[in-house]
Amino acid sequence: MDTISILKKKVNIYLFSSLLLISLPNIFCQENTRIQIDSAGFFEKDDKKFTKATVLTRDNKNKVKISHDGVDMWCNQAFFYENRNYIEAYGDVVLKQGDTINLNSQYLEYDGDTKIAFASGKVKLSEPNSVLFTDSLYFDRNKQEAFYNNYGRVIKEKQDTIDSKIGNYLLENKKYEFKINVLLKNPKYKINTPRLDFYTENGHAYFYGPTEIKSKDSNIFCELGYYNTNNDTGYFIKEAKVDFNNTTILADSIYFNRNLNFASATNNIKIIDTINENITKGNYAEIFKDKDSMFITKRAIIASKQNKDSLYIHSDTILITGNEENRVIRAFKNARIFKQDLSGRADSIHYDKSKGLAQFININKKLDLSFTKSKKPILFNFNNQITGDTIILKFEKTTNKIDSLVVFNNAFIIEKDTLGAGFNQISGKLLQGKFYDNELKTIDIIKNAESIYYLRNDKKELVTIDKSKSAKLKIFFKLTEIEKIQKINQIDGKTYPEEEFTENIQLLKGFNNRLNEKILSINDLFKLEKE
């Protein structure tokens, strides 16, 4: 016998002895039953050749049959140590317990006192829902547990296979405990984990430690999770992450349905879209990958890359639909927008990428909401406050830069006078603005145009204050401030020295100073929730 074989035998003897010691309390608590020899073709008892053993050998028709306390065993040959209540079985060994457990091997040791069996050589353990294959296996009938420590493979319903270095099967719970280099393979996915608990009856798998689930359409990572192999649903926590090709979802916990290609995430959510170059955050989200749609709520925010800047949209709920060419973002219930040169808010903001349009609107004014009644959609571009019933921003499709602006009904622009306490003001029915490099350059006010303008010279000295009404106005901006106002078809107008411009004529109808609402940072998006 070579050295390796001797070492293996010593290891097996040690493990078998350890199991025997563990089972001693059970041994002394119950009356031992004797192993029964039911049938054998040949009996041989020769103490000189086989010390204290009876040799049982099959004949041409039947195997040796042995039974003990609820199990039946068959083999080609057996050594029966009657004084020790012990069997060594060789060749095509079968151990059967009840109608559910079958153990096949080439060699088997069975102790009738401890009810512990050790099987080796092409070991196969079968139960109604799975089959285990391994080189060697320990079976403790008192605990109703089977154990291997030198790699094994479990096959469930011919499609799920589970490989591991160490495995423990709890018969009463119909549960496997796999440890070290665990790999669950399915035609649709693979699960790699250091530890896996698997219930053969319902196909539920629980994994512990860094785990990866790989498939054609998605990759999943977590350090603690659950997966139902029967209906392909799972729940993952602790460093949970799901990769849908070009979309990555990170959250405290993630539910996943493979059949629907659906995921829902809860708390500290971060969704990275590499195709559209945006990141979405919130505390609850649902993602329908096949429909190219998702919604996110509870401090929801989406950040989209725009050249060297980023555009942030925040609201109570954000709904995103469509593929990368037809992406539509709908932010509703107190929506806000922020980038370095632009910010604003409205009841809802709709952004259509294919059209390059962002629409700021109020919800139904009949609803009893104080925000809807008292405030209109608003934009801030540098020092300018722009309001109206509906605001539309148009973006260049290739660069995502702001191209133009349209304000429908009750358009109003406010700009704080650079040195004094007054406000430059422009109002009208329709506003059309033009941007260059994201900076407002010109504005046309069409119909019912009114203006108040504080005119200063090159030394920034106040020259006069102009108040007028016209059919149309054209406003020119320079360095983000009003440079000139051109009146078309002026109806009425007057200039005032500062001392004659009394308080009762200083404001146009509809004036509402909301400059304090200007969003200056990402944090300001959330501060407004408390107002």
Disulfide bonds with the S-S distance in Angstrom:
none
